[in-house]
Amino acid sequence: MQPGLLYFLVPRKCGIVGVNCEALPQQVNFLIDEGMCSGKGSNAIVSYLDFFFKNYGLGEEVVHLQCDNCAGQNKN
């Protein structure tokens, strides 16, 4: 079965998480497809930070984090 024309017209929902380190001159963004997101909990964010420090880290032992835009805590 080949995907029909409607397959390409349906928008995809995705989330984005950005990590900016002041020592690096760049920001690393994680683009998460809706099918890969396991939830809105802190475990996903900790996994992204772990990946960032393993692959882009400079050997830090002490880290000060600042987070904002916590859309997962909507109280409606």
All heavy atoms as TSV, in Angstrom:
chain	resi	resn	atom	element	x	y	z
A	1	MET	N	N	0.841	-1.188	0.000
A	1	MET	CA	C	0.000	0.000	0.000
A	1	MET	C	C	0.886	1.251	0.000
A	1	MET	O	O	1.714	1.432	0.883
A	1	MET	CB	C	-0.893	0.015	1.244
A	1	MET	CG	C	-1.957	-1.068	1.248
A	1	MET	SD	S	-2.994	-1.022	2.725
A	1	MET	CE	C	-3.552	0.628	2.721
A	2	GLN	N	N	0.698	2.069	-0.986
A	2	GLN	CA	C	1.425	3.320	-1.045
A	2	GLN	C	C	0.618	4.405	-0.334
A	2	GLN	O	O	-0.608	4.397	-0.375
A	2	GLN	CB	C	1.673	3.738	-2.482
A	2	GLN	CG	C	2.701	2.885	-3.181
A	2	GLN	CD	C	2.980	3.426	-4.562
A	2	GLN	OE1	O	2.093	3.953	-5.209
A	2	GLN	NE2	N	4.209	3.286	-5.005
A	3	PRO	N	N	1.306	5.345	0.327
A	3	PRO	CA	C	0.575	6.433	0.950
A	3	PRO	C	C	-0.091	7.297	-0.111
A	3	PRO	O	O	0.513	7.621	-1.131
A	3	PRO	CB	C	1.637	7.206	1.721
A	3	PRO	CG	C	2.930	6.797	1.137
A	3	PRO	CD	C	2.723	5.435	0.554
A	4	GLY	N	N	-1.317	7.667	0.161
A	4	GLY	CA	C	-2.048	8.493	-0.773
A	4	GLY	C	C	-1.681	9.956	-0.646
A	4	GLY	O	O	-0.815	10.354	0.135
A	5	LEU	N	N	-2.360	10.796	-1.415
A	5	LEU	CA	C	-2.090	12.219	-1.415
A	5	LEU	C	C	-2.407	12.851	-0.058
A	5	LEU	O	O	-1.755	13.795	0.366
A	5	LEU	CB	C	-2.897	12.891	-2.522
A	5	LEU	CG	C	-2.565	14.350	-2.828
A	5	LEU	CD1	C	-1.093	14.491	-3.195
A	5	LEU	CD2	C	-3.445	14.858	-3.949
A	6	LEU	N	N	-3.405	12.319	0.650
A	6	LEU	CA	C	-3.791	12.867	1.951
A	6	LEU	C	C	-2.677	12.701	2.985
A	6	LEU	O	O	-2.540	13.517	3.886
A	6	LEU	CB	C	-5.064	12.170	2.444
A	6	LEU	CG	C	-5.652	12.681	3.748
A	6	LEU	CD1	C	-6.068	14.139	3.599
A	6	LEU	CD2	C	-6.844	11.843	4.155
A	7	TYR	N	N	-1.843	11.680	2.831
A	7	TYR	CA	C	-0.743	11.442	3.773
A	7	TYR	C	C	0.187	12.647	3.847
A	7	TYR	O	O	0.659	13.019	4.908
A	7	TYR	CB	C	0.032	10.197	3.347
A	7	TYR	CG	C	1.255	9.925	4.179
A	7	TYR	CD1	C	1.143	9.306	5.417
A	7	TYR	CD2	C	2.516	10.300	3.745
A	7	TYR	CE1	C	2.260	9.053	6.194
A	7	TYR	CE2	C	3.643	10.050	4.511
A	7	TYR	CZ	C	3.507	9.431	5.727
A	7	TYR	OH	O	4.602	9.184	6.495
A	8	PHE	N	N	0.440	13.284	2.730
A	8	PHE	CA	C	1.373	14.402	2.690
A	8	PHE	C	C	0.723	15.725	3.081
A	8	PHE	O	O	1.420	16.707	3.302
A	8	PHE	CB	C	1.999	14.511	1.305
A	8	PHE	CG	C	2.806	13.292	0.950
A	8	PHE	CD1	C	2.317	12.356	0.074
A	8	PHE	CD2	C	4.052	13.094	1.523
A	8	PHE	CE1	C	3.072	11.226	-0.247
A	8	PHE	CE2	C	4.810	11.968	1.217
A	8	PHE	CZ	C	4.309	11.034	0.329
A	9	LEU	N	N	-0.579	15.767	3.192
A	9	LEU	CA	C	-1.270	16.998	3.564
A	9	LEU	C	C	-1.557	17.091	5.059
A	9	LEU	O	O	-1.940	18.142	5.542
A	9	LEU	CB	C	-2.588	17.110	2.789
A	9	LEU	CG	C	-2.458	17.221	1.275
A	9	LEU	CD1	C	-3.844	17.239	0.627
A	9	LEU	CD2	C	-1.683	18.459	0.894
A	10	VAL	N	N	-1.389	16.014	5.780
A	10	VAL	CA	C	-1.669	16.016	7.217
A	10	VAL	C	C	-0.456	16.568	7.959
A	10	VAL	O	O	0.647	16.053	7.822
A	10	VAL	CB	C	-1.987	14.581	7.705
A	10	VAL	CG1	C	-2.215	14.568	9.207
A	10	VAL	CG2	C	-3.194	14.045	6.978
A	11	PRO	N	N	-0.650	17.657	8.734
A	11	PRO	CA	C	0.500	18.215	9.466
A	11	PRO	C	C	0.934	17.292	10.596
A	11	PRO	O	O	0.134	16.551	11.158
A	11	PRO	CB	C	-0.036	19.542	10.008
A	11	PRO	CG	C	-1.507	19.356	10.070
A	11	PRO	CD	C	-1.869	18.408	8.968
A	12	ARG	N	N	2.198	17.348	10.922
A	12	ARG	CA	C	2.748	16.538	12.007
A	12	ARG	C	C	2.905	17.411	13.226
A	12	ARG	O	O	3.323	18.551	13.128
A	12	ARG	CB	C	4.092	15.959	11.602
A	12	ARG	CG	C	3.953	15.140	10.349
A	12	ARG	CD	C	4.841	13.993	10.212
A	12	ARG	NE	N	5.281	13.295	11.364
A	12	ARG	CZ	C	4.927	12.057	11.645
A	12	ARG	NH1	N	4.053	11.447	10.877
A	12	ARG	NH2	N	5.441	11.428	12.667
A	13	LYS	N	N	2.588	16.844	14.375
A	13	LYS	CA	C	2.795	17.547	15.632
A	13	LYS	C	C	4.142	17.121	16.200
A	13	LYS	O	O	4.500	15.950	16.167
A	13	LYS	CB	C	1.691	17.197	16.620
A	13	LYS	CG	C	0.336	17.758	16.233
A	13	LYS	CD	C	-0.738	17.315	17.188
A	13	LYS	CE	C	-0.530	17.944	18.532
A	13	LYS	NZ	N	-1.592	17.594	19.494
A	14	CYS	N	N	4.873	18.076	16.697
A	14	CYS	CA	C	6.164	17.752	17.278
A	14	CYS	C	C	6.471	18.736	18.397
A	14	CYS	O	O	5.887	19.802	18.482
A	14	CYS	CB	C	7.269	17.765	16.230
A	14	CYS	SG	S	7.496	19.355	15.453
A	15	GLY	N	N	7.374	18.351	19.256
A	15	GLY	CA	C	7.818	19.204	20.339
A	15	GLY	C	C	9.284	19.541	20.149
A	15	GLY	O	O	10.002	18.871	19.405
A	16	ILE	N	N	9.716	20.608	20.803
A	16	ILE	CA	C	11.106	21.011	20.695
A	16	ILE	C	C	11.636	21.344	22.084
A	16	ILE	O	O	10.948	21.942	22.896
A	16	ILE	CB	C	11.286	22.200	19.729
A	16	ILE	CG1	C	12.768	22.496	19.515
A	16	ILE	CG2	C	10.559	23.422	20.212
A	16	ILE	CD1	C	13.043	23.429	18.377
A	17	VAL	N	N	12.851	20.884	22.349
A	17	VAL	CA	C	13.549	21.174	23.596
A	17	VAL	C	C	14.919	21.712	23.200
A	17	VAL	O	O	15.634	21.079	22.432
A	17	VAL	CB	C	13.705	19.911	24.476
A	17	VAL	CG1	C	14.539	20.210	25.697
A	17	VAL	CG2	C	12.357	19.374	24.873
A	18	GLY	N	N	15.260	22.893	23.697
A	18	GLY	CA	C	16.544	23.495	23.373
A	18	GLY	C	C	17.442	23.557	24.591
A	18	GLY	O	O	16.984	23.819	25.700
A	19	VAL	N	N	18.728	23.296	24.392
A	19	VAL	CA	C	19.732	23.392	25.455
A	19	VAL	C	C	20.792	24.368	24.973
A	19	VAL	O	O	21.362	24.195	23.903
A	19	VAL	CB	C	20.367	22.018	25.763
A	19	VAL	CG1	C	21.416	22.154	26.847
A	19	VAL	CG2	C	19.308	21.014	26.163
A	20	ASN	N	N	21.030	25.403	25.760
A	20	ASN	CA	C	22.019	26.410	25.419
A	20	ASN	C	C	23.079	26.438	26.501
A	20	ASN	O	O	22.780	26.659	27.662
A	20	ASN	CB	C	21.342	27.775	25.283
A	20	ASN	CG	C	22.277	28.835	24.759
A	20	ASN	OD1	O	23.431	28.555	24.489
A	20	ASN	ND2	N	21.769	30.028	24.618
A	21	CYS	N	N	24.314	26.204	26.126
A	21	CYS	CA	C	25.443	26.237	27.049
A	21	CYS	C	C	26.239	27.506	26.758
A	21	CYS	O	O	26.598	27.759	25.609
A	21	CYS	CB	C	26.306	24.987	26.868
A	21	CYS	SG	S	27.717	24.939	27.972
A	22	GLU	N	N	26.513	28.309	27.794
A	22	GLU	CA	C	27.211	29.572	27.575
A	22	GLU	C	C	28.644	29.366	27.087
A	22	GLU	O	O	29.207	30.239	26.435
A	22	GLU	CB	C	27.204	30.398	28.854
A	22	GLU	CG	C	25.837	30.890	29.238
A	22	GLU	CD	C	25.840	31.705	30.517
A	22	GLU	OE1	O	26.918	31.865	31.117
A	22	GLU	OE2	O	24.773	32.184	30.903
A	23	ALA	N	N	29.245	28.235	27.382
A	23	ALA	CA	C	30.621	27.981	26.943
A	23	ALA	C	C	30.696	27.613	25.460
A	23	ALA	O	O	31.749	27.748	24.843
A	23	ALA	CB	C	31.240	26.875	27.781
A	24	LEU	N	N	29.606	27.132	24.897
A	24	LEU	CA	C	29.571	26.777	23.480
A	24	LEU	C	C	28.913	27.913	22.690
A	24	LEU	O	O	27.954	28.507	23.148
A	24	LEU	CB	C	28.768	25.486	23.258
A	24	LEU	CG	C	29.285	24.237	23.947
A	24	LEU	CD1	C	28.317	23.087	23.723
A	24	LEU	CD2	C	30.663	23.871	23.435
A	25	PRO	N	N	29.361	28.203	21.510
A	25	PRO	CA	C	28.728	29.278	20.729
A	25	PRO	C	C	27.512	28.803	19.932
A	25	PRO	O	O	27.231	29.315	18.870
A	25	PRO	CB	C	29.855	29.715	19.794
A	25	PRO	CG	C	30.654	28.480	19.587
A	25	PRO	CD	C	30.590	27.722	20.896
A	26	GLN	N	N	26.797	27.815	20.430
A	26	GLN	CA	C	25.645	27.293	19.688
A	26	GLN	C	C	24.599	26.768	20.652
A	26	GLN	O	O	24.864	26.552	21.824
A	26	GLN	CB	C	26.072	26.182	18.740
A	26	GLN	CG	C	26.619	24.952	19.446
A	26	GLN	CD	C	27.097	23.904	18.464
A	26	GLN	OE1	O	27.034	24.103	17.267
A	26	GLN	NE2	N	27.590	22.803	18.977
A	27	GLN	N	N	23.400	26.573	20.135
A	27	GLN	CA	C	22.311	25.970	20.892
A	27	GLN	C	C	21.983	24.632	20.260
A	27	GLN	O	O	21.950	24.510	19.038
A	27	GLN	CB	C	21.070	26.870	20.880
A	27	GLN	CG	C	19.901	26.262	21.605
A	27	GLN	CD	C	18.742	27.230	21.764
A	27	GLN	OE1	O	18.949	28.425	21.759
A	27	GLN	NE2	N	17.543	26.703	21.889
A	28	VAL	N	N	21.732	23.631	21.095
A	28	VAL	CA	C	21.374	22.298	20.614
A	28	VAL	C	C	19.885	22.119	20.817
A	28	VAL	O	O	19.373	22.288	21.934
A	28	VAL	CB	C	22.162	21.202	21.368
A	28	VAL	CG1	C	21.734	19.830	20.913
A	28	VAL	CG2	C	23.650	21.391	21.163
A	29	ASN	N	N	19.147	21.815	19.744
A	29	ASN	CA	C	17.699	21.625	19.803
A	29	ASN	C	C	17.372	20.155	19.571
A	29	ASN	O	O	17.949	19.510	18.699
A	29	ASN	CB	C	16.987	22.478	18.752
A	29	ASN	CG	C	17.119	23.950	19.030
A	29	ASN	OD1	O	17.091	24.379	20.174
A	29	ASN	ND2	N	17.259	24.726	17.984
A	30	PHE	N	N	16.418	19.665	20.343
A	30	PHE	CA	C	15.899	18.311	20.171
A	30	PHE	C	C	14.496	18.437	19.610
A	30	PHE	O	O	13.615	19.024	20.234
A	30	PHE	CB	C	15.863	17.570	21.509
A	30	PHE	CG	C	17.214	17.353	22.122
A	30	PHE	CD1	C	17.719	18.239	23.057
A	30	PHE	CD2	C	17.984	16.273	21.753
A	30	PHE	CE1	C	18.960	18.046	23.626
A	30	PHE	CE2	C	19.228	16.067	22.309
A	30	PHE	CZ	C	19.716	16.954	23.248
A	31	LEU	N	N	14.266	17.893	18.424
A	31	LEU	CA	C	12.955	17.894	17.794
A	31	LEU	C	C	12.330	16.530	18.022
A	31	LEU	O	O	12.849	15.518	17.566
A	31	LEU	CB	C	13.089	18.190	16.298
A	31	LEU	CG	C	11.810	18.400	15.527
A	31	LEU	CD1	C	11.070	19.621	16.048
A	31	LEU	CD2	C	12.116	18.561	14.052
A	32	ILE	N	N	11.205	16.503	18.750
A	32	ILE	CA	C	10.602	15.248	19.177
A	32	ILE	C	C	9.288	15.036	18.430
A	32	ILE	O	O	8.377	15.865	18.517
A	32	ILE	CB	C	10.346	15.246	20.697
A	32	ILE	CG1	C	11.636	15.564	21.444
A	32	ILE	CG2	C	9.786	13.924	21.153
A	32	ILE	CD1	C	11.590	16.882	22.125
A	33	ASP	N	N	9.194	13.943	17.694
A	33	ASP	CA	C	7.961	13.601	16.997
A	33	ASP	C	C	6.907	13.164	18.001
A	33	ASP	O	O	7.226	12.604	19.049
A	33	ASP	CB	C	8.238	12.481	15.992
A	33	ASP	CG	C	7.048	12.195	15.116
A	33	ASP	OD1	O	6.685	13.057	14.310
A	33	ASP	OD2	O	6.471	11.095	15.259
A	34	GLU	N	N	5.629	13.400	17.692
A	34	GLU	CA	C	4.568	13.057	18.633
A	34	GLU	C	C	4.511	11.557	18.920
A	34	GLU	O	O	4.100	11.149	19.995
A	34	GLU	CB	C	3.213	13.543	18.123
A	34	GLU	CG	C	2.706	12.816	16.890
A	34	GLU	CD	C	1.333	13.277	16.463
A	34	GLU	OE1	O	0.580	13.758	17.308
A	34	GLU	OE2	O	1.024	13.133	15.269
A	35	GLY	N	N	4.941	10.730	18.006
A	35	GLY	CA	C	4.940	9.294	18.220
A	35	GLY	C	C	6.062	8.815	19.128
A	35	GLY	O	O	6.005	7.737	19.691
A	36	MET	N	N	7.096	9.623	19.282
A	36	MET	CA	C	8.250	9.250	20.100
A	36	MET	C	C	8.180	9.808	21.517
A	36	MET	O	O	8.974	9.443	22.359
A	36	MET	CB	C	9.550	9.757	19.461
A	36	MET	CG	C	9.814	9.194	18.107
A	36	MET	SD	S	10.044	7.421	18.233
A	36	MET	CE	C	9.089	6.845	16.869
A	37	CYS	N	N	7.278	10.724	21.760
A	37	CYS	CA	C	7.183	11.350	23.081
A	37	CYS	C	C	6.467	10.399	24.030
A	37	CYS	O	O	5.359	9.958	23.769
A	37	CYS	CB	C	6.427	12.666	22.993
A	37	CYS	SG	S	6.405	13.560	24.532
A	38	SER	N	N	7.122	10.067	25.135
A	38	SER	CA	C	6.541	9.116	26.080
A	38	SER	C	C	5.678	9.789	27.136
A	38	SER	O	O	5.015	9.132	27.901
A	38	SER	CB	C	7.663	8.320	26.765
A	38	SER	OG	O	8.493	9.201	27.486
A	39	GLY	N	N	5.703	11.095	27.203
A	39	GLY	CA	C	4.898	11.802	28.188
A	39	GLY	C	C	5.452	13.189	28.459
A	39	GLY	O	O	6.417	13.622	27.853
A	40	LYS	N	N	4.813	13.880	29.383
A	40	LYS	CA	C	5.224	15.232	29.704
A	40	LYS	C	C	6.017	15.296	30.995
A	40	LYS	O	O	6.166	16.343	31.581
A	40	LYS	CB	C	3.996	16.131	29.832
A	40	LYS	CG	C	3.224	16.299	28.548
A	40	LYS	CD	C	2.069	17.231	28.751
A	40	LYS	CE	C	1.292	17.413	27.474
A	40	LYS	NZ	N	0.163	18.300	27.658
A	41	GLY	N	N	6.535	14.198	31.428
A	41	GLY	CA	C	7.240	14.159	32.692
A	41	GLY	C	C	8.668	14.639	32.596
A	41	GLY	O	O	9.186	14.941	31.524
A	42	SER	N	N	9.299	14.691	33.743
A	42	SER	CA	C	10.676	15.174	33.794
A	42	SER	C	C	11.673	14.127	33.304
A	42	SER	O	O	12.811	14.469	33.001
A	42	SER	CB	C	11.014	15.594	35.215
A	42	SER	OG	O	10.892	14.476	36.088
A	43	ASN	N	N	11.280	12.868	33.218
A	43	ASN	CA	C	12.211	11.830	32.757
A	43	ASN	C	C	12.694	12.083	31.336
A	43	ASN	O	O	13.851	11.828	31.013
A	43	ASN	CB	C	11.564	10.451	32.841
A	43	ASN	CG	C	11.411	9.983	34.258
A	43	ASN	OD1	O	12.127	10.437	35.138
A	43	ASN	ND2	N	10.468	9.088	34.484
A	44	ALA	N	N	11.815	12.578	30.477
A	44	ALA	CA	C	12.220	12.859	29.100
A	44	ALA	C	C	13.240	13.990	29.061
A	44	ALA	O	O	14.247	13.908	28.348
A	44	ALA	CB	C	10.997	13.218	28.260
A	45	ILE	N	N	13.018	15.033	29.827
A	45	ILE	CA	C	13.933	16.172	29.845
A	45	ILE	C	C	15.293	15.750	30.407
A	45	ILE	O	O	16.343	16.137	29.893
A	45	ILE	CB	C	13.338	17.330	30.657
A	45	ILE	CG1	C	12.014	17.780	30.052
A	45	ILE	CG2	C	14.311	18.484	30.748
A	45	ILE	CD1	C	12.111	18.257	28.627
A	46	VAL	N	N	15.288	14.946	31.450
A	46	VAL	CA	C	16.546	14.467	32.020
A	46	VAL	C	C	17.296	13.610	31.001
A	46	VAL	O	O	18.526	13.679	30.909
A	46	VAL	CB	C	16.287	13.706	33.335
A	46	VAL	CG1	C	17.529	13.006	33.824
A	46	VAL	CG2	C	15.757	14.642	34.393
A	47	SER	N	N	16.587	12.837	30.196
A	47	SER	CA	C	17.233	12.032	29.158
A	47	SER	C	C	17.885	12.917	28.101
A	47	SER	O	O	18.995	12.635	27.645
A	47	SER	CB	C	16.218	11.115	28.489
A	47	SER	OG	O	15.727	10.185	29.403
A	48	TYR	N	N	17.210	14.014	27.700
A	48	TYR	CA	C	17.786	14.931	26.725
A	48	TYR	C	C	19.013	15.622	27.299
A	48	TYR	O	O	20.018	15.802	26.599
A	48	TYR	CB	C	16.764	15.969	26.275
A	48	TYR	CG	C	15.532	15.377	25.659
A	48	TYR	CD1	C	14.274	15.882	25.937
A	48	TYR	CD2	C	15.601	14.281	24.799
A	48	TYR	CE1	C	13.137	15.335	25.384
A	48	TYR	CE2	C	14.467	13.728	24.241
A	48	TYR	CZ	C	13.241	14.263	24.538
A	48	TYR	OH	O	12.127	13.713	23.988
A	49	LEU	N	N	18.957	16.031	28.561
A	49	LEU	CA	C	20.114	16.668	29.197
A	49	LEU	C	C	21.285	15.693	29.327
A	49	LEU	O	O	22.443	16.066	29.128
A	49	LEU	CB	C	19.733	17.223	30.563
A	49	LEU	CG	C	18.852	18.463	30.551
A	49	LEU	CD1	C	18.438	18.832	31.967
A	49	LEU	CD2	C	19.559	19.618	29.880
A	50	ASP	N	N	20.992	14.436	29.654
A	50	ASP	CA	C	22.042	13.421	29.742
A	50	ASP	C	C	22.720	13.242	28.390
A	50	ASP	O	O	23.948	13.183	28.299
A	50	ASP	CB	C	21.439	12.113	30.245
A	50	ASP	CG	C	22.489	11.023	30.390
A	50	ASP	OD1	O	23.475	11.256	31.114
A	50	ASP	OD2	O	22.312	9.950	29.789
A	51	PHE	N	N	21.931	13.170	27.327
A	51	PHE	CA	C	22.486	13.053	25.978
A	51	PHE	C	C	23.349	14.267	25.642
A	51	PHE	O	O	24.438	14.140	25.066
A	51	PHE	CB	C	21.358	12.908	24.954
A	51	PHE	CG	C	21.843	12.816	23.538
A	51	PHE	CD1	C	22.248	11.606	23.010
A	51	PHE	CD2	C	21.897	13.939	22.740
A	51	PHE	CE1	C	22.704	11.515	21.709
A	51	PHE	CE2	C	22.357	13.870	21.440
A	51	PHE	CZ	C	22.752	12.651	20.917
A	52	PHE	N	N	22.863	15.461	26.000
A	52	PHE	CA	C	23.611	16.685	25.716
A	52	PHE	C	C	24.963	16.676	26.417
A	52	PHE	O	O	25.994	16.977	25.814
A	52	PHE	CB	C	22.795	17.910	26.149
A	52	PHE	CG	C	23.551	19.194	26.025
A	52	PHE	CD1	C	23.679	19.818	24.806
A	52	PHE	CD2	C	24.149	19.772	27.133
A	52	PHE	CE1	C	24.383	21.003	24.678
A	52	PHE	CE2	C	24.853	20.952	27.021
A	52	PHE	CZ	C	24.971	21.571	25.788
A	53	PHE	N	N	24.987	16.335	27.707
A	53	PHE	CA	C	26.239	16.368	28.449
A	53	PHE	C	C	27.217	15.283	27.991
A	53	PHE	O	O	28.433	15.482	28.020
A	53	PHE	CB	C	25.991	16.267	29.954
A	53	PHE	CG	C	25.413	17.530	30.529
A	53	PHE	CD1	C	24.237	17.501	31.253
A	53	PHE	CD2	C	26.043	18.745	30.354
A	53	PHE	CE1	C	23.708	18.658	31.783
A	53	PHE	CE2	C	25.521	19.918	30.875
A	53	PHE	CZ	C	24.349	19.874	31.593
A	54	LYS	N	N	26.697	14.132	27.555
A	54	LYS	CA	C	27.581	13.072	27.067
A	54	LYS	C	C	28.200	13.419	25.718
A	54	LYS	O	O	29.349	13.084	25.450
A	54	LYS	CB	C	26.824	11.754	26.951
A	54	LYS	CG	C	26.579	11.084	28.275
A	54	LYS	CD	C	25.880	9.758	28.085
A	54	LYS	CE	C	25.631	9.095	29.432
A	54	LYS	NZ	N	24.877	7.838	29.276
A	55	ASN	N	N	27.444	14.090	24.844
A	55	ASN	CA	C	27.905	14.348	23.485
A	55	ASN	C	C	28.466	15.750	23.267
A	55	ASN	O	O	29.296	15.948	22.384
A	55	ASN	CB	C	26.778	14.086	22.483
A	55	ASN	CG	C	26.395	12.629	22.476
A	55	ASN	OD1	O	27.209	11.769	22.234
A	55	ASN	ND2	N	25.146	12.349	22.773
A	56	TYR	N	N	27.990	16.744	24.018
A	56	TYR	CA	C	28.417	18.113	23.812
A	56	TYR	C	C	29.080	18.707	25.056
A	56	TYR	O	O	29.500	19.861	25.040
A	56	TYR	CB	C	27.226	19.003	23.425
A	56	TYR	CG	C	26.581	18.612	22.136
A	56	TYR	CD1	C	25.431	17.825	22.120
A	56	TYR	CD2	C	27.106	19.018	20.923
A	56	TYR	CE1	C	24.836	17.460	20.931
A	56	TYR	CE2	C	26.518	18.663	19.732
A	56	TYR	CZ	C	25.383	17.886	19.749
A	56	TYR	OH	O	24.796	17.526	18.564
A	57	GLY	N	N	29.166	17.952	26.126
A	57	GLY	CA	C	29.703	18.465	27.374
A	57	GLY	C	C	31.200	18.714	27.316
A	57	GLY	O	O	31.921	18.179	26.467
A	58	LEU	N	N	31.659	19.546	28.237
A	58	LEU	CA	C	33.075	19.899	28.302
A	58	LEU	C	C	33.713	19.342	29.569
A	58	LEU	O	O	34.704	19.873	30.046
A	58	LEU	CB	C	33.214	21.426	28.267
A	58	LEU	CG	C	32.623	22.116	27.038
A	58	LEU	CD1	C	32.668	23.615	27.189
A	58	LEU	CD2	C	33.357	21.678	25.783
A	59	GLY	N	N	33.140	18.285	30.122
A	59	GLY	CA	C	33.674	17.672	31.330
A	59	GLY	C	C	33.200	18.345	32.608
A	59	GLY	O	O	33.897	18.317	33.610
A	60	GLU	N	N	32.026	18.929	32.576
A	60	GLU	CA	C	31.500	19.616	33.742
A	60	GLU	C	C	31.234	18.644	34.877
A	60	GLU	O	O	30.838	17.500	34.657
A	60	GLU	CB	C	30.177	20.338	33.417
A	60	GLU	CG	C	30.274	21.371	32.332
A	60	GLU	CD	C	29.993	20.816	30.960
A	60	GLU	OE1	O	30.002	19.583	30.796
A	60	GLU	OE2	O	29.791	21.610	30.042
A	61	GLU	N	N	31.446	19.095	36.088
A	61	GLU	CA	C	31.102	18.312	37.268
A	61	GLU	C	C	30.024	18.997	38.098
A	61	GLU	O	O	29.338	18.346	38.870
A	61	GLU	CB	C	32.346	18.067	38.116
A	61	GLU	CG	C	33.348	17.171	37.406
A	61	GLU	CD	C	34.533	16.826	38.277
A	61	GLU	OE1	O	34.485	17.116	39.483
A	61	GLU	OE2	O	35.490	16.257	37.755
A	62	VAL	N	N	29.890	20.311	37.960
A	62	VAL	CA	C	28.850	21.079	38.647
A	62	VAL	C	C	28.093	21.867	37.586
A	62	VAL	O	O	28.694	22.521	36.738
A	62	VAL	CB	C	29.452	22.044	39.686
A	62	VAL	CG1	C	28.366	22.881	40.319
A	62	VAL	CG2	C	30.213	21.272	40.744
A	63	VAL	N	N	26.755	21.787	37.623
A	63	VAL	CA	C	25.933	22.451	36.615
A	63	VAL	C	C	24.832	23.235	37.313
A	63	VAL	O	O	24.208	22.739	38.250
A	63	VAL	CB	C	25.303	21.407	35.658
A	63	VAL	CG1	C	24.411	22.071	34.644
A	63	VAL	CG2	C	26.370	20.601	34.973
A	64	HIS	N	N	24.595	24.458	36.859
A	64	HIS	CA	C	23.469	25.271	37.315
A	64	HIS	C	C	22.483	25.371	36.154
A	64	HIS	O	O	22.840	25.861	35.078
A	64	HIS	CB	C	23.940	26.668	37.727
A	64	HIS	CG	C	24.902	26.645	38.868
A	64	HIS	ND1	N	24.498	26.546	40.171
A	64	HIS	CD2	C	26.254	26.675	38.882
A	64	HIS	CE1	C	25.557	26.540	40.954
A	64	HIS	NE2	N	26.646	26.607	40.190
A	65	LEU	N	N	21.273	24.888	36.358
A	65	LEU	CA	C	20.277	24.845	35.287
A	65	LEU	C	C	19.208	25.901	35.510
A	65	LEU	O	O	18.814	26.178	36.639
A	65	LEU	CB	C	19.622	23.464	35.227
A	65	LEU	CG	C	20.552	22.287	34.953
A	65	LEU	CD1	C	19.789	20.988	35.077
A	65	LEU	CD2	C	21.186	22.407	33.593
A	66	GLN	N	N	18.714	26.462	34.405
A	66	GLN	CA	C	17.591	27.386	34.435
A	66	GLN	C	C	16.579	26.898	33.415
A	66	GLN	O	O	16.921	26.698	32.241
A	66	GLN	CB	C	18.030	28.798	34.092
A	66	GLN	CG	C	16.879	29.775	34.056
A	66	GLN	CD	C	17.323	31.154	33.616
A	66	GLN	OE1	O	18.499	31.420	33.436
A	66	GLN	NE2	N	16.370	32.037	33.446
A	67	CYS	N	N	15.342	26.705	33.837
A	67	CYS	CA	C	14.299	26.182	32.957
A	67	CYS	C	C	13.108	27.133	32.962
A	67	CYS	O	O	12.794	27.743	33.985
A	67	CYS	CB	C	13.841	24.806	33.405
A	67	CYS	SG	S	15.162	23.608	33.500
A	68	ASP	N	N	12.437	27.224	31.824
A	68	ASP	CA	C	11.214	28.027	31.741
A	68	ASP	C	C	10.281	27.404	30.701
A	68	ASP	O	O	10.591	26.393	30.095
A	68	ASP	CB	C	11.514	29.481	31.405
A	68	ASP	CG	C	12.234	29.644	30.087
A	68	ASP	OD1	O	12.518	28.642	29.422
A	68	ASP	OD2	O	12.526	30.792	29.736
A	69	ASN	N	N	9.117	28.014	30.528
A	69	ASN	CA	C	8.098	27.529	29.586
A	69	ASN	C	C	7.689	26.085	29.880
A	69	ASN	O	O	7.673	25.227	29.006
A	69	ASN	CB	C	8.566	27.656	28.142
A	69	ASN	CG	C	8.660	29.085	27.695
A	69	ASN	OD1	O	8.048	29.964	28.301
A	69	ASN	ND2	N	9.432	29.339	26.674
A	70	CYS	N	N	7.366	25.804	31.111
A	70	CYS	CA	C	6.954	24.453	31.507
A	70	CYS	C	C	5.495	24.235	31.116
A	70	CYS	O	O	4.582	24.330	31.942
A	70	CYS	CB	C	7.161	24.251	33.003
A	70	CYS	SG	S	8.882	24.315	33.485
A	71	ALA	N	N	5.261	23.965	29.841
A	71	ALA	CA	C	3.894	23.783	29.349
A	71	ALA	C	C	3.266	22.496	29.869
A	71	ALA	O	O	2.060	22.345	29.828
A	71	ALA	CB	C	3.894	23.774	27.821
A	72	GLY	N	N	4.055	21.560	30.376
A	72	GLY	CA	C	3.515	20.304	30.877
A	72	GLY	C	C	2.805	20.443	32.204
A	72	GLY	O	O	2.198	19.506	32.691
A	73	GLN	N	N	2.833	21.632	32.825
A	73	GLN	CA	C	2.203	21.831	34.120
A	73	GLN	C	C	0.936	22.658	34.004
A	73	GLN	O	O	0.631	23.471	34.859
A	73	GLN	CB	C	3.194	22.490	35.069
A	73	GLN	CG	C	4.409	21.641	35.348
A	73	GLN	CD	C	5.339	22.300	36.346
A	73	GLN	OE1	O	5.019	23.300	36.947
A	73	GLN	NE2	N	6.503	21.704	36.516
A	74	ASN	N	N	0.198	22.462	32.947
A	74	ASN	CA	C	-1.058	23.177	32.770
A	74	ASN	C	C	-2.070	22.682	33.791
A	74	ASN	O	O	-2.364	21.502	33.872
A	74	ASN	CB	C	-1.577	22.953	31.344
A	74	ASN	CG	C	-2.732	23.852	31.002
A	74	ASN	OD1	O	-3.215	24.587	31.859
A	74	ASN	ND2	N	-3.177	23.782	29.779
A	75	LYS	N	N	-2.652	23.579	34.583
A	75	LYS	CA	C	-3.544	23.205	35.687
A	75	LYS	C	C	-5.021	23.231	35.293
A	75	LYS	O	O	-5.880	23.225	36.138
A	75	LYS	CB	C	-3.332	24.164	36.872
A	75	LYS	CG	C	-1.912	24.219	37.368
A	75	LYS	CD	C	-1.529	22.988	38.110
A	75	LYS	CE	C	-0.127	23.177	38.674
A	75	LYS	NZ	N	0.542	22.053	39.092
A	76	ASN	N	N	-5.330	23.271	33.996
A	76	ASN	CA	C	-6.747	23.337	33.581
A	76	ASN	C	C	-7.474	22.060	33.920
A	76	ASN	O	O	-7.224	21.010	33.564
A	76	ASN	CB	C	-6.846	23.621	32.085
A	76	ASN	CG	C	-6.464	25.052	31.792
A	76	ASN	OD1	O	-6.452	25.894	32.689
A	76	ASN	ND2	N	-6.143	25.325	30.537
